[in-house]
Amino acid sequence: MAEVTLKNLKKVYPYQDEGKKKKKDGGKKTSLQITDEGVVAVQQFSLDIKDREFIVLVGPSGCGKSTTLRMIAGLEDISSGELYIDGKLMNDVPPKDRDIAMVFQSYALYPHMTVYENMAFSLKLKKLPKEEIDKKVREAAEILGITEYLDRKPKALSGGQRQRVAIGRAIVRSPKVFLMDEPLSNLDAKLRNQMRAELIKLRERVDGTFVYVTHDQTEAMTLGDRIVIMRDGFVQQIGTPQEVFSHPANLFVAGFIGVPQMNFFDGRLKKDGEGYLVEADGSVVKVSERICAALKAGDIADRDVVMGIRPEHISLCDGCDPGAIRGKVDVSEMMGSSVHVHATVDGRDVVMVIPTLDLSADYVGKFKAAPDVTFTFNPDAIHLFDRESGNNLI
C-alpha cells in the first residue's frame, strides 16, 4: 500500500532580510501571496492520493508544484499542515526514512560510475547481498530496455538513455512512492513522446504510487489518472484529464488546458423564455438544452459572462446560418489532418481547428487568398464563466 495524504500543506519562505518584509499597507509585490512571515509558495494544499495512482501536478512556472513535491520528499520543511504516507505522519521524518524515490530534471548520475554501478549504488549502501543487488538491477534494466548499456558510463549515453538510468536507479529501490520533477523537460520533442509512452508502460509493471510534476499539459493529460492544476500556490482544480478538459472549474484552467487554447468572448447571458442565450460580438448564441438545464438548476440570472469555445468545436458556415460570426483570416497553418485558422473578430484573435476531411481539395489554399471567413459554435460545447469571479457557471 502507498497512499499519500496531504492536509492543508502550506509553505512559507521567510524573509532573509528584515527590510524586505511586507509593508503594512498591504499590496502584492508578486503574483504569490506576501505576508509578514514571508512569501507563501504553497497555500492550503489538500489531496488524497490512492495506492498506485498516477497524480500529475501541472501549472506555469512558479506556481508551487515543485515545492509541493519537495515537501512530500522531505527536501523542504512543511510550514503548516500534515503529510501522511500509509497513514503515518511524515512531517518530521527524514527523507531517507520515507520510502520514496525521486527522479530529477537533471539526471544526477555519477559520471565516474557505469550504468550498473549507478543503479546499484543505493542498494550497496543498504548492504544488500550481491546476488540480490544484481537481480534487482538486471530486472529494472530489462523493464527499461537498457540491459545492453549496463557497462557504459553516462557520457556514452543519449539523453533518453540517461533518463532511463535515472528512473532505473529509482525502480531498484522498490519504493512506495515515486516522485518525478519534470524528468522529460531536457529531452527533445521526439524523445519526450517516446519516454511518455515508456512511463505509461512502466507504471503498469511497477508497484508504486507516482507523483509527477510538469509544466507541459500534454504530459499531464497523457500520463495522469488525475491532474492537479496549480496557480500562484493555490490548487485551481483536481480531476481526471477528461474532467478538466470538458468541465474546467474557472477561466484559468480553461485557458491552460487544451492546445490550441480555448477562445474567449465577452458577452451577456440572458434568459430567453424557457431557455438562455448569449449576446457576444454582435451575435446571438442560443445555448443547448443541457446547458440551459444546468443554468436553471443553479438559478443563474442575467449577467456579464465570458463565453469559451474550444477551437475544435467551431465549424465553418456559409454566413447565412443563425448566429454566424464573420471574421478575417490572419494566418492559416496546415497541420496535415487539420488546418489551424487564426481569424480576427472585432479585434480579438479566434483560433479554429478545421479537419481537412471536412474541406474540399482546393479549399485549404483559399484561407490565404480569401481573408473573410464565417463560422458558428456547437451550442452544446460552449463554456460560460462569470466575468467577475471567473468561475464556471455550469
Stockholm file with secondary structure:
# STOCKHOLM 1.0

chainA/1-394         MAEVTLKNLKKVYPYQDEGKKKKKDGGKKTSLQITDEGVVAVQQFSLDIKDREFIVLVGPSGCGKSTTLRMIAGLEDISSGELYIDGKLMNDVPPKDRDIAMVFQSYALYPHMTVYENMAFSLKLKKLPKEEIDKKVREAAEILGITEYLDRKPKALSGGQRQRVAIGRAIVRSPKVFLMDEPLSNLDAKLRNQMRAELIKLRERVDGTFVYVTHDQTEAMTLGDRIVIMRDGFVQQIGTPQEVFSHPANLFVAGFIGVPQMNFFDGRLKKDGEGYLVEADGSVVKVSERICAALKAGDIADRDVVMGIRPEHISLCDGCDPGAIRGKVDVSEMMGSSVHVHATVDGRDVVMVIPTLDLSADYVGKFKAAPDVTFTFNPDAIHLFDRESGNNLI
#=GR chainA/1-394 SS CCCEEEEEEEEEEECSSGGGSCCTTCCCSSSSEECSSEEEEEEEEEEEECTTCEEEEECSTTSSHHHHHHHHHTSSCCSEEEEEETTEECTTSCGGGSCEEEECSSCCCCTTSCHHHHHHHHHHHTTCCHHHHHHHHHHHHHHHTCGGGTTSCGGGSCHHHHHHHHHHHHHTTCCSEEEEESTTTTSCHHHHHHHHHHHHHHHHHSCSEEEEEESCHHHHHHHCSEEEEEETTEEEEEECHHHHHHSCSBHHHHHHSSSSCCEEEEEEEEEETTEEEEEETTEEEECCHHHHHHHHHTTCCSEEEEEEECGGGEEECCSCSTTCEEEEEEEEEECSSEEEEEEEETTEEEEEEEEGGGSCTTTTTHHHHCCEEEEEECTTSCEEEETTTCBBCC
#=GC SS_cons         CCCEEEEEEEEEEECSSGGGSCCTTCCCSSSSEECSSEEEEEEEEEEEECTTCEEEEECSTTSSHHHHHHHHHTSSCCSEEEEEETTEECTTSCGGGSCEEEECSSCCCCTTSCHHHHHHHHHHHTTCCHHHHHHHHHHHHHHHTCGGGTTSCGGGSCHHHHHHHHHHHHHTTCCSEEEEESTTTTSCHHHHHHHHHHHHHHHHHSCSEEEEEESCHHHHHHHCSEEEEEETTEEEEEECHHHHHHSCSBHHHHHHSSSSCCEEEEEEEEEETTEEEEEETTEEEECCHHHHHHHHHTTCCSEEEEEEECGGGEEECCSCSTTCEEEEEEEEEECSSEEEEEEEETTEEEEEEEEGGGSCTTTTTHHHHCCEEEEEECTTSCEEEETTTCBBCC
//
